[in-house]
Amino acid sequence: MALSDDRGHLACGTDLGVLVEQITRGTPPADPEHQQDCAHCARALERIRSVWHDVRGFAEQPVAVPGDLLRQVMSRVRSHGAQVSLPGETLGSTTVSAAIVGRIARRAAVEIDGVAFASALAVNADDGAVTVRVRMIITYGPSIDALADAVRTRISTAVMALTGVTVVAVDVFVDDLSRTLSGAELFGARPVQAHNPRPAPWGPTTNERDRR
């Protein structure tokens, strides 16, 4: 399928968008005689049909809804409205939104070198203490257990320093690996190194070799 210098047209001058609509919407050919004899149009139509067949196949696949979807949604809703009461107040009460704790935890997590993305949720808020659940996408390099320990320490320290709330546990879920920049590099923060006692099994990365 040869394209002209104008990427929206084939080498024969036919508008590629018109051919796409012909396959996806069933519109009649704009120039039936040309299409019948044109090799460029024939190849383009064949590829469009193949791609459209795959797209329709994906669209027709049933979507599996988790059985506990409602519970998960309501848990999220309740957690964002939850409040953490700080103990020891004498001149009045102090409460901190669990959503604020979650935001602080997320910011703390992405400051760790090796964390490309993180989301955090504060749960089980009670008597000035919370549990934090963190989901992360991490970069290749540091060991996952060392990175998780660094995230736990960073979150616990940051939440206590900024809110006075005690983090009793940090549950870490690593969802994926990425070769993109870490969150610390992406947002311009100074990265906090995670101790990595074991070298990566796939050897040094290109950047590591360059630094050597």
Rosetta blueprint (number, residue, H / E / L):
1 M L
2 A L
3 L E
4 S L
5 D L
6 D L
7 R L
8 G L
9 H E
10 L E
11 A L
12 C L
13 G L
14 T L
15 D E
16 L H
17 G H
18 V H
19 L H
20 V H
21 E H
22 Q H
23 I H
24 T H
25 R L
26 G L
27 T L
28 P L
29 P L
30 A L
31 D L
32 P H
33 E H
34 H H
35 Q H
36 Q H
37 D H
38 C L
39 A H
40 H H
41 C H
42 A H
43 R H
44 A H
45 L H
46 E H
47 R H
48 I H
49 R H
50 S H
51 V H
52 W H
53 H H
54 D H
55 V H
56 R H
57 G H
58 F H
59 A H
60 E H
61 Q L
62 P L
63 V L
64 A L
65 V L
66 P L
67 G L
68 D L
69 L H
70 L H
71 R H
72 Q H
73 V H
74 M H
75 S H
76 R H
77 V H
78 R H
79 S H
80 H H
81 G H
82 A L
83 Q E
84 V E
85 S E
86 L L
87 P L
88 G L
89 E L
90 T L
91 L L
92 G L
93 S L
94 T L
95 T E
96 V E
97 S E
98 A H
99 A H
100 I H
101 V H
102 G H
103 R H
104 I H
105 A H
106 R H
107 R H
108 A H
109 A H
110 V H
111 E L
112 I E
113 D L
114 G L
115 V E
116 A E
117 F E
118 A E
119 S E
120 A E
121 L E
122 A E
123 V E
124 N E
125 A E
126 D E
127 D L
128 G L
129 A E
130 V E
131 T E
132 V E
133 R E
134 V E
135 R E
136 M E
137 I E
138 I E
139 T E
140 Y L
141 G L
142 P L
143 S L
144 I H
145 D H
146 A H
147 L H
148 A H
149 D H
150 A H
151 V H
152 R H
153 T H
154 R H
155 I H
156 S H
157 T H
158 A H
159 V H
160 M H
161 A H
162 L H
163 T H
164 G L
165 V L
166 T E
167 V E
168 V E
169 A E
170 V E
171 D E
172 V E
173 F E
174 V E
175 D E
176 D E
177 L E
178 S E
179 R L
180 T L
181 L L
182 S L
183 G H
184 A H
185 E H
186 L H
187 F L
188 G L
189 A L
190 R L
191 P L
192 V E
193 Q L
194 A L
195 H L
196 N L
197 P L
198 R L
199 P L
200 A L
201 P L
202 W L
203 G L
204 P L
205 T L
206 T H
207 N H
208 E H
209 R H
210 D H
211 R H
212 R L
